[in-house]
Amino acid sequence: MLPHLRDELVLYSGPRTADGAPTWSLHDPVRNVFFSIDWPSFEILCRWTLGEPGAILASLNEGTPLQAELEDVKAVERFLLENELVRSDRPQQTARLRQQAEKRRARPGRWLLHHYLFFRVPLWRPDRWLARTLPWVEPLFSRSFMMLTLLALAVGLFETSRQWEHFVTTLVDTFSMEGVAGFMVALVFAKLLHELGHAYTAKRFGCRVPAMGVAFLVLFPVAYTDVNEVWKLDDRRKRLAVGFAGIRTEILLAAWATLFWALAPDGAFRGMMFMLATTTWVTTVAVNASPFMRFDGYFMLMDWTGLANLHQRASAMGRWRLRELLFGLGDPPPEALPAGQRRGMVLFAYATWAYRLVVFGGIAILVYNLAPKPVGPLLGAIELWVFILQPVWRELSMWGKTMGRIARSARFLATLGVLAALAAVALVPWDSRIHAQGLLRPVGYYSIIVPEAARVVAMPVASGAAVAKDDILFELDSPDLDYKHRAKEIQAATTSWQTAAAGVNGDLREKLGTIQATRARLAAEIVGVSAERSRFQIKAPADGTVFLSDLSLRPGNWIKKNETIATLLDGRRWQVVTYLPEADLARVRVGDAARFYPEHSGLDVRRLTVAAIDRDATRVLSDGILGSTSGGRILVRDTAGGPVPETAIYRVTLSLPDDQPPQAAALLRGSLVLSGAPKSLMGDFLRSAASLLIRESGL
């Protein structure tokens, strides 16, 4: 004997599916829940009062073109029992309800976990208010209002184009505190109208709107409107209209905001109109129109395709396809669908998984960084487990339950082999190459740097000339230093006079000790200033060829402090200099081989040998041509003292064989490939993950 249906259940005719089959919506008004059922299920429910599966089958097979089986009736019975749609007028049914209630009664920890991840806060029961005010907003749904909005948009765009520079610069003003406050007000206003758009559209079609409020997805607030009663509508276009109403409202609002921005004076109101015209509706379309989360786009896609519960059905189809691809079990698909629709659902499932991986992974990282420890890591781990890892674990558990069948499949061995090969490629250290950027330069390489701001007096040597050690390259003059030298000489002459006059002047005689000490100090300072002046006569530090940094440099030009004005190269011996991060430095040893590929084509590749490795990190990049500010690969920032690396790097020097002349007249940049200790492709990632885990856990 079949259980009795609850008396308050209501059946509504639904839209037809893509293949023309009719559907119905079964409404449970107690919970305000709708269930979509197909034609065979509807015919079975219509004959449910017969009480016996055999009688239902006989009536259905005789009175309809359908041919049902006993299992179809049993499936409908299970559906009714699991969703509590039958009366509890038997002891066994009461016991079943009690068991279901026990299952739903979550422990405090599980309840807190569930409500941290998602919960709703109803704030308003708007149904009566919507019914009273609907006549006032009915004109907003008219064709005339749409044409008026298009006209407002055209005028607004025209006026905005005339003020385009001011419109663009308005974005900068939004970064102030007043701009942020205006953005928040505009955002709340736009979201309120968004939800009212859903509510009024549903009300126009005769649906009840029992609640509006705020839902929290991982503590992130999202406005919501309960429009479940759209399942009563049998017109798919009306359902689409309700789903699209929020986005439509914000787009219309943006059109009017564009006009108001063009007409309004500068101020907070104009800033809010800018936000409504440019930002809020764009974020709404980007987020709400996505079908990969349970937002407007998902429900619109369901109404458009006629596929209810699309996420669950697509995920089941995607898991089935994955198992068939990996193991070839030959299982039938979860539901019979045309091949094209089945492929579309599989692709949709995989896109949904990828989208949710990025979204929930990003939210977990955000929670991890913003929440205080240990709450942040704990909440981030919980979210990763519930939304990402738990579904994976469930699927792996399913594989474990069918491992007997999987192990007997021919494709399993091929899959196992491919996975083993991928694991070997990822985990086995086989790549010994270390890629870097190097600089081919003479061993004798000197930068001629001006010690202080000075003026060029003489340039005895021309650019490109050969010089010997201690040859004068530049004679510079510093007026400040000359003034300082003359002042010290005058002060010293004064103390000399005071010393001589102390024999006839009593006051000076009493201060003679202090005067003599001052005289000695000034003499030492004059020697120091003279030595400092000698630095402005710049001599060659070694034999070589001098090259001016600026060929337009002439006597009389002023040069700033620490400016490199020339380079001295000793081209008899050459080397390559590179800089490696700490992770690569540990793989390099003195004596390792390398190859240098010059940037300029036509030059030969050079074989090198690692000659020296610095163990102290480079604080200032002396070879600035390798820095990012000069087109190199090393990320640096310019400072007064020179380019400073953004990360720790270490200098490595490589030597050329004596039988390989450099074929270069000056510095030459190129790519460098060193042969070091091999590493795996995943090695750096695993080490970074392990260090992060150890650092954050305090081990």
C-alpha positions in Angstrom: 0.0 0.0 0.0 1.5 3.3 -1.0 1.6 6.2 1.5 -0.9 9.1 1.1 0.1 12.4 -0.4 -0.1 15.5 1.8 -3.3 17.4 1.2 -1.7 20.8 0.8 0.6 19.9 -2.1 -0.2 21.8 -5.3 0.8 20.9 -8.9 1.4 23.7 -11.5 1.9 23.3 -15.2 5.5 24.1 -16.2 7.2 25.1 -19.5 8.0 22.4 -22.0 11.5 21.0 -22.3 13.7 21.5 -25.3 12.4 18.3 -26.9 8.8 19.4 -26.4 8.0 17.2 -23.4 5.7 18.8 -20.8 6.8 19.5 -17.2 5.1 20.3 -13.9 6.1 22.0 -10.7 5.1 20.3 -7.4 4.8 23.0 -4.7 5.2 22.3 -1.0 3.6 25.5 0.5 4.7 24.7 4.1 8.4 25.0 3.2 7.8 27.1 0.0 9.8 24.6 -2.0 9.2 23.6 -5.6 10.0 20.3 -7.3 10.2 20.0 -11.1 8.7 16.7 -12.3 8.5 15.1 -15.8 5.6 13.7 -17.6 5.8 10.0 -16.4 6.1 11.2 -12.8 3.1 13.5 -13.2 1.0 10.7 -14.6 2.0 8.4 -11.7 1.1 11.2 -9.2 -2.3 11.7 -10.8 -3.1 8.0 -10.2 -1.5 7.9 -6.7 -4.9 7.6 -5.0 -5.2 4.1 -6.5 -2.9 3.0 -3.7 -1.2 0.1 -5.4 1.8 0.2 -7.8 0.1 -2.5 -10.0 -3.1 -0.5 -10.4 -1.1 2.7 -11.2 0.9 0.9 -13.9 -2.2 -0.7 -15.4 -4.1 2.6 -15.6 -1.1 4.6 -16.9 -0.1 2.1 -19.6 -3.8 1.8 -20.8 -4.7 5.5 -20.6 -1.5 7.2 -21.9 1.0 6.4 -24.7 3.7 6.0 -21.9 4.9 2.5 -21.0 6.1 2.7 -17.3 7.6 -0.1 -15.2 7.3 -0.9 -11.5 10.7 0.7 -10.8 9.3 4.0 -12.1 6.6 3.9 -9.4 9.1 2.9 -6.7 11.4 5.8 -7.8 8.5 8.3 -7.4 7.7 6.8 -3.9 11.3 7.2 -2.9 11.3 10.8 -4.1 8.1 11.5 -2.0 9.5 9.9 1.1 12.9 11.5 0.9 11.3 15.0 0.5 8.6 14.4 3.1 5.7 14.9 0.7 3.5 12.2 2.2 1.3 12.1 5.2 2.7 10.5 8.4 -0.3 8.4 9.3 1.5 5.1 10.0 4.0 4.1 12.7 6.8 3.3 10.3 6.4 6.6 8.5 6.5 8.5 11.8 9.7 6.6 12.7 11.1 7.5 9.3 10.4 11.2 9.9 12.0 11.0 13.3 15.2 9.5 11.7 15.3 12.2 9.1 14.9 14.9 11.8 17.8 13.3 13.7 19.9 13.4 10.6 19.1 17.1 10.1 19.9 18.0 13.7 23.5 19.0 13.3 26.0 19.1 16.1 27.0 22.6 17.3 30.3 22.4 15.4 28.7 21.3 12.2 25.9 23.9 12.6 28.5 26.6 13.1 30.5 25.4 10.1 27.5 25.4 7.8 26.3 28.8 8.9 29.7 30.3 8.6 29.9 29.3 5.0 26.4 30.4 4.1 23.4 31.8 5.9 20.5 34.2 5.2 19.1 37.0 7.2 15.5 37.9 6.1 15.0 41.6 6.7 11.6 42.4 5.2 8.4 40.7 4.1 7.6 43.0 1.1 4.7 41.2 -0.5 1.8 43.4 0.6 3.9 46.6 0.0 4.8 45.4 -3.5 1.1 44.8 -4.2 0.1 48.3 -3.1 2.9 50.1 -5.0 3.0 48.0 -8.1 0.5 50.4 -10.0 3.0 53.2 -9.3 5.9 51.4 -10.9 4.0 49.7 -13.7 4.9 52.6 -16.1 8.5 51.7 -15.7 7.9 48.4 -17.5 6.3 50.1 -20.5 7.7 50.5 -24.0 7.5 54.3 -23.6 9.7 54.3 -20.6 12.3 52.2 -22.5 12.3 54.6 -25.4 12.7 57.5 -22.9 15.6 55.7 -21.3 17.3 55.3 -24.6 16.8 59.0 -25.3 18.3 59.8 -21.9 21.3 57.6 -22.6 21.9 59.2 -26.0 21.8 62.7 -24.5 23.9 61.6 -21.5 26.6 60.1 -23.8 26.6 63.2 -26.0 27.1 65.5 -23.0 29.7 63.2 -21.5 31.7 63.2 -24.7 31.9 67.0 -24.5 33.2 66.7 -20.9 35.3 63.6 -21.5 38.5 64.8 -19.8 36.6 65.7 -16.7 34.7 62.4 -16.8 38.0 60.4 -17.0 39.6 62.4 -14.1 36.5 61.8 -11.9 37.9 58.3 -11.3 40.8 59.8 -9.4 38.5 61.5 -7.0 36.9 58.2 -6.0 40.1 57.2 -4.2 39.4 59.8 -1.5 37.5 59.0 1.7 34.6 61.0 0.4 34.7 59.1 -2.9 34.8 55.7 -1.1 31.8 56.8 1.0 29.9 57.9 -2.1 30.7 54.6 -3.8 29.3 52.6 -0.8 26.1 54.6 -0.9 25.8 54.2 -4.6 26.4 50.4 -4.3 23.8 50.0 -1.6 21.3 52.0 -3.7 22.0 50.0 -6.8 21.6 46.7 -5.1 18.4 47.8 -3.5 16.9 48.7 -6.9 18.4 45.4 -8.3 16.4 43.3 -5.8 13.3 45.5 -6.2 13.6 44.8 -9.9 13.3 41.1 -9.3 10.5 41.6 -6.8 8.3 43.8 -8.9 8.7 41.7 -12.0 7.7 38.6 -10.1 4.8 40.4 -8.6 3.6 41.5 -12.0 3.3 37.9 -13.0 1.3 37.0 -9.9 4.0 35.5 -7.8 4.3 36.0 -4.1 7.5 37.5 -2.7 7.7 36.4 0.9 11.1 37.8 1.9 14.0 40.1 1.1 17.2 40.3 3.0 21.0 39.7 3.0 22.7 36.4 2.5 26.3 35.8 3.7 28.6 33.7 1.5 31.7 33.1 3.6 30.8 36.2 5.6 30.6 38.3 2.4 27.2 40.1 2.2 25.0 39.5 -0.9 21.4 40.9 -1.2 18.7 38.4 -2.1 15.0 38.2 -2.9 12.9 35.1 -2.5 11.2 34.6 -5.8 10.7 30.9 -5.6 7.2 31.2 -6.8 8.3 31.8 -10.4 8.2 28.0 -10.6 4.5 28.5 -10.8 4.9 30.2 -14.2 4.5 28.0 -17.2 6.0 30.6 -19.6 9.8 30.3 -19.8 10.1 33.9 -21.0 8.4 35.2 -17.9 10.8 33.2 -15.7 13.7 34.7 -17.8 12.3 38.1 -17.3 12.3 37.7 -13.5 15.8 36.4 -13.6 17.1 39.2 -15.8 15.1 42.0 -14.0 17.9 42.8 -11.5 20.6 43.3 -14.2 18.1 45.1 -16.4 17.3 47.5 -13.6 20.9 48.4 -13.0 21.6 48.9 -16.7 18.6 51.3 -16.9 19.8 53.0 -13.8 23.3 53.4 -15.4 21.7 55.1 -18.5 19.9 57.7 -16.3 23.0 58.1 -14.1 25.0 59.0 -17.2 22.6 61.8 -18.0 22.5 63.1 -14.4 26.3 63.1 -14.2 26.5 65.3 -17.3 23.9 67.8 -15.9 24.8 67.8 -12.2 27.3 70.2 -10.6 30.5 68.9 -9.0 29.9 67.3 -5.6 29.0 64.1 -3.9 25.9 63.6 -5.9 27.8 63.8 -9.2 30.4 61.3 -7.8 27.6 58.9 -7.0 26.2 59.2 -10.5 29.6 58.4 -11.9 29.7 55.2 -9.9 26.2 54.2 -11.0 27.1 54.9 -14.6 30.4 53.2 -14.7 31.1 50.7 -11.9 28.1 49.2 -10.1 26.4 47.8 -13.2 29.7 46.4 -14.6 30.4 44.5 -11.4 26.8 43.3 -11.4 27.1 41.9 -15.0 30.4 40.4 -14.2 29.2 38.6 -11.1 25.5 38.1 -11.4 25.5 37.1 -15.0 27.9 34.3 -14.4 26.1 30.9 -14.6 28.9 29.2 -12.5 27.5 30.3 -9.2 23.9 30.3 -7.9 23.3 33.9 -9.0 21.0 35.4 -11.7 22.9 34.0 -14.6 22.5 30.4 -13.4 18.7 30.7 -13.1 18.5 32.5 -16.4 20.5 29.7 -18.0 18.2 27.1 -16.5 15.1 28.8 -17.7 16.6 29.3 -21.2 17.7 25.7 -21.6 14.8 24.1 -19.6 17.2 22.1 -17.5 16.3 22.3 -13.9 19.0 21.7 -11.2 21.6 22.3 -13.8 24.6 22.4 -11.4 23.8 19.0 -9.9 23.0 17.4 -13.2 26.0 18.8 -15.0 28.3 17.8 -12.2 27.0 14.3 -12.2 27.5 14.2 -16.0 31.0 15.6 -15.7 32.0 13.0 -13.0 30.6 10.2 -15.2 32.5 11.5 -18.2 35.7 11.8 -16.2 35.4 8.2 -15.0 34.7 6.9 -18.5 37.7 8.9 -19.8 40.1 7.5 -17.1 38.8 4.0 -16.7 36.4 3.1 -19.5 33.9 1.3 -17.3 31.1 1.5 -19.9 28.6 2.8 -17.4 25.5 4.5 -18.9 25.3 8.3 -18.4 23.3 9.6 -15.3 20.4 10.6 -17.6 19.5 10.0 -21.2 20.2 13.2 -23.2 21.1 14.0 -26.8 24.8 13.8 -27.5 25.2 17.5 -28.1 23.4 18.4 -24.9 25.4 15.9 -23.0 28.7 17.3 -24.3 27.5 20.8 -23.4 26.7 19.7 -19.8 30.1 18.1 -19.4 31.9 21.3 -20.6 29.7 23.4 -18.3 30.5 21.2 -15.4 34.3 21.5 -16.0 34.0 25.3 -16.5 32.0 25.5 -13.2 34.7 23.5 -11.3 37.5 25.7 -12.7 35.5 28.9 -11.9 34.7 27.8 -8.3 38.3 26.7 -7.7 39.5 30.2 -8.6 36.7 32.0 -6.7 36.7 29.9 -3.5 40.5 29.7 -3.5 40.7 33.5 -3.7 38.2 33.9 -0.9 40.1 31.4 1.2 43.4 33.4 0.7 41.6 36.6 1.5 40.1 35.2 4.7 43.5 33.7 5.6 45.3 37.1 5.2 42.6 39.4 6.8 41.4 37.4 9.8 43.7 37.2 12.8 45.6 34.1 13.6 44.8 31.3 14.3 41.2 32.2 13.1 42.3 33.1 9.5 44.1 29.9 8.7 41.4 27.8 10.3 38.5 29.5 8.4 40.5 29.4 5.1 41.2 25.7 5.6 37.5 25.0 6.4 36.4 26.8 3.2 39.0 25.0 1.1 37.8 21.6 2.5 34.1 22.2 2.1 34.1 23.8 -1.3 37.1 22.3 -3.0 38.6 19.3 -1.3 35.5 17.6 0.0 33.9 17.1 -3.4 37.3 15.7 -4.7 37.4 13.3 -1.7 33.9 12.1 -2.3 34.7 11.3 -5.9 37.9 9.5 -4.9 35.9 7.5 -2.3 33.5 6.5 -5.1 36.5 5.3 -7.1 37.6 3.3 -4.1 34.3 1.6 -3.8 34.4 0.5 -7.4 38.1 -0.3 -7.5 37.4 -4.0 -8.3 35.8 -3.0 -11.6 38.3 -0.2 -12.2 41.3 -2.6 -11.8 39.8 -5.0 -14.4 39.3 -2.3 -17.0 41.9 -2.1 -19.9 42.0 1.6 -19.8 43.0 1.7 -16.1 46.5 0.4 -16.9 47.0 3.1 -19.5 45.7 5.8 -17.2 48.0 4.5 -14.4 50.9 4.6 -16.8 50.2 8.2 -17.9 49.8 9.3 -14.3 53.1 7.6 -13.4 54.8 9.3 -16.3 53.4 12.7 -15.3 54.5 12.2 -11.7 58.0 11.2 -12.8 58.3 14.3 -15.0 57.0 16.5 -12.2 58.8 15.0 -9.2 62.0 13.3 -10.5 64.9 15.8 -10.6 66.0 15.7 -14.3 66.4 19.3 -15.4 69.9 20.6 -14.7 69.6 23.8 -16.7 69.6 27.2 -14.9 68.6 30.1 -17.1 69.8 33.6 -16.3 71.0 36.8 -18.0 74.7 37.5 -18.1 77.1 40.3 -19.0 80.2 39.7 -21.0 82.8 42.2 -19.9 86.5 42.6 -19.4 88.0 41.4 -16.1 89.6 44.8 -15.8 86.4 46.9 -15.8 86.3 50.2 -14.0 83.6 52.8 -13.7 84.8 56.4 -13.5 82.5 58.1 -11.0 82.4 61.7 -9.9 82.8 61.9 -6.1 80.9 65.2 -5.7 79.1 67.7 -7.9 81.8 69.4 -10.0 82.6 71.2 -13.3 84.8 69.7 -16.0 88.0 71.8 -16.4 90.0 69.6 -18.8 89.7 66.3 -20.7 93.2 65.3 -21.7 92.1 61.9 -23.1 89.5 61.4 -25.9 86.9 58.6 -25.8 88.3 55.3 -27.2 91.9 56.2 -26.5 94.4 53.8 -24.9 95.7 55.0 -21.5 98.3 53.8 -19.0 97.9 53.5 -15.3 97.9 56.9 -13.5 97.3 58.9 -16.7 95.0 61.9 -16.0 91.6 61.3 -17.5 89.6 64.3 -16.2 90.4 67.5 -14.3 87.4 68.7 -12.3 86.7 71.8 -10.2 84.4 72.1 -7.2 83.7 75.7 -6.3 82.4 74.6 -2.9 85.6 72.7 -2.1 87.7 75.7 -3.3 85.7 78.0 -1.0 86.2 75.6 1.9 89.9 75.5 1.2 90.3 79.3 1.1 88.2 79.7 4.2 90.4 77.2 6.1 93.6 79.0 4.9 92.3 82.4 6.1 91.4 80.9 9.5 94.9 79.3 9.7 96.5 82.6 8.8 94.5 84.3 11.6 95.7 81.8 14.2 99.3 82.3 13.0 99.0 86.1 13.5 97.3 85.6 16.9 100.2 83.3 18.0 102.8 85.9 16.9 100.9 88.7 18.7 100.5 86.8 21.9 103.9 88.1 23.1 102.7 91.7 23.2 99.0 91.2 23.9 97.9 90.0 27.3 94.5 88.8 26.3 95.9 86.7 23.4 98.6 85.4 25.8 95.9 83.9 28.1 94.3 82.2 25.1 97.5 81.0 23.6 96.9 77.3 24.3 93.5 77.4 22.7 94.8 79.3 19.7 97.6 76.8 19.1 95.2 73.9 19.3 92.9 75.6 16.8 95.9 76.3 14.5 96.9 72.6 14.6 93.3 71.5 13.9 93.1 73.9 10.9 96.4 72.7 9.5 95.0 69.1 9.6 91.8 70.2 8.0 93.7 71.9 5.2 95.6 68.8 4.5 92.3 66.8 4.4 90.7 69.4 2.0 93.8 69.3 -0.2 93.6 65.5 -0.3 89.9 65.7 -1.2 90.7 68.2 -4.0 93.2 65.7 -5.4 90.2 63.3 -6.0 89.0 65.8 -8.6 92.0 65.0 -10.7 90.8 61.6 -11.9 93.5 59.2 -13.0 93.3 55.8 -14.8 93.3 53.0 -12.2 94.9 50.6 -14.7 96.0 50.2 -18.3 93.1 50.0 -20.8 90.8 51.9 -23.1 88.6 54.7 -21.9 85.0 55.2 -23.1 82.9 58.2 -22.3 79.4 57.6 -21.0 78.2 60.8 -22.7 80.1 61.7 -25.9 78.7 65.2 -25.7 80.7 65.9 -22.5 82.9 69.0 -22.8 85.0 71.2 -20.5 82.7 73.6 -18.7 79.9 71.1 -18.3 78.6 70.4 -14.8 78.3 66.8 -13.5 76.2 65.7 -10.5 77.4 63.6 -7.6 78.0 59.9 -8.1 77.5 60.1 -11.9 79.4 57.6 -14.1 81.2 59.7 -16.7 83.4 57.0 -18.3 84.4 53.4 -18.3 87.9 52.0 -18.4 88.2 48.5 -20.0 91.2 46.2 -20.0 90.4 44.0 -23.0 93.1 41.4 -22.5 91.0 39.1 -20.3 87.2 38.7 -20.3 84.6 37.2 -18.1 80.8 36.8 -17.8 79.0 38.1 -14.7 75.5 36.9 -13.8 73.2 37.1 -10.7 71.2 34.1 -9.4 68.4 33.9 -6.8 69.1 31.8 -3.7 67.2 28.8 -4.9 69.4 28.5 -8.0 72.6 29.4 -6.2 72.4 26.2 -4.2 72.6 24.2 -7.4 75.8 25.8 -8.7 79.4 24.9 -7.9 82.7 26.3 -8.9 83.8 24.5 -12.1 80.3 23.9 -13.5 80.0 24.5 -17.2 77.8 27.1 -18.9 77.0 28.6 -22.3 76.6 32.3 -23.1 74.3 33.4 -26.0 74.9 37.0 -27.0 71.8 39.2 -27.7 73.3 40.4 -31.0 73.0 37.8 -33.7 76.1 36.9 -35.6 78.3 36.4 -32.5 79.4 32.9 -31.5 78.1 31.1 -28.4 80.7 31.0 -25.7 81.6 28.1 -23.4 82.1 29.2 -19.9 83.2 27.8 -16.5 82.0 29.0 -13.1 85.0 30.7 -11.5 83.6 32.4 -8.3 80.4 32.5 -6.3 79.6 35.3 -3.9 78.0 34.2 -0.7 76.7 37.6 0.3 73.7 39.0 -1.4 74.2 41.9 -3.8 72.8 45.1 -2.2 73.5 47.4 -5.2 73.5 46.1 -8.7 76.8 47.4 -10.1 76.1 45.9 -13.5 73.1 48.2 -14.1 72.6 47.0 -17.7 71.2 43.8 -16.3 68.5 45.7 -14.3 64.9 46.0 -15.3 65.2 49.8 -15.6 67.8 49.3 -18.4 66.0 46.5 -20.2 67.4 43.6 -18.2 65.6 40.8 -16.4 66.6 41.6 -12.8 63.8 43.5 -11.1 65.4 46.6 -9.5 64.3 50.0 -8.2 66.4 53.1 -8.8 67.8 54.8 -5.7 70.4 57.6 -5.1 73.0 54.9 -4.5 72.2 53.0 -7.6 69.8 50.2 -8.7 68.8 48.0 -5.8 67.5 44.5 -6.4 63.9 43.8 -5.2 64.8 40.2 -4.2 68.0 38.6 -2.8 70.4 37.8 -5.7 74.0 36.6 -5.6 76.8 37.4 -8.0 78.4 34.5 -10.0 81.5 35.0 -12.1 82.3 32.8 -15.1 85.5 32.6 -17.0 86.2 32.1 -20.7 88.7 29.6 -22.1 91.9 31.2 -23.2 91.5 29.9 -26.7 88.2 31.8 -27.2 88.7 35.5 -27.9 85.6 37.5 -27.0 84.9 39.2 -30.4 83.5 42.2 -28.4 84.8 45.7 -28.0 82.7 46.6 -25.0 80.0 45.2 -22.7 77.8 42.6 -24.2 74.5 41.3 -22.7 73.1 37.9 -23.4 71.4 34.8 -22.2 73.2 32.3 -20.0 72.5 28.6 -19.5 74.4 27.0 -16.6 74.6 23.2 -16.0 74.0 22.7 -12.2 72.4 20.2 -9.9 69.2 18.7 -11.4 65.8 19.7 -10.0 62.2 18.6 -10.5 59.6 20.7 -12.0 57.6 20.7 -8.8 60.6 21.0 -6.5 60.4 24.8 -6.0 56.6 24.7 -5.4 56.9 21.9 -2.9 59.7 23.6 -1.0 57.8 26.9 -1.0 54.6 25.1 0.3 56.6 23.3 3.0 58.3 26.5 4.2 54.9 28.3 4.2 53.4 25.5 6.3 56.3 25.5 8.7 56.3 29.2 9.0 52.6 29.7 9.6 52.3 26.7 12.0 55.1 27.9 14.1 57.0 24.6 13.9 
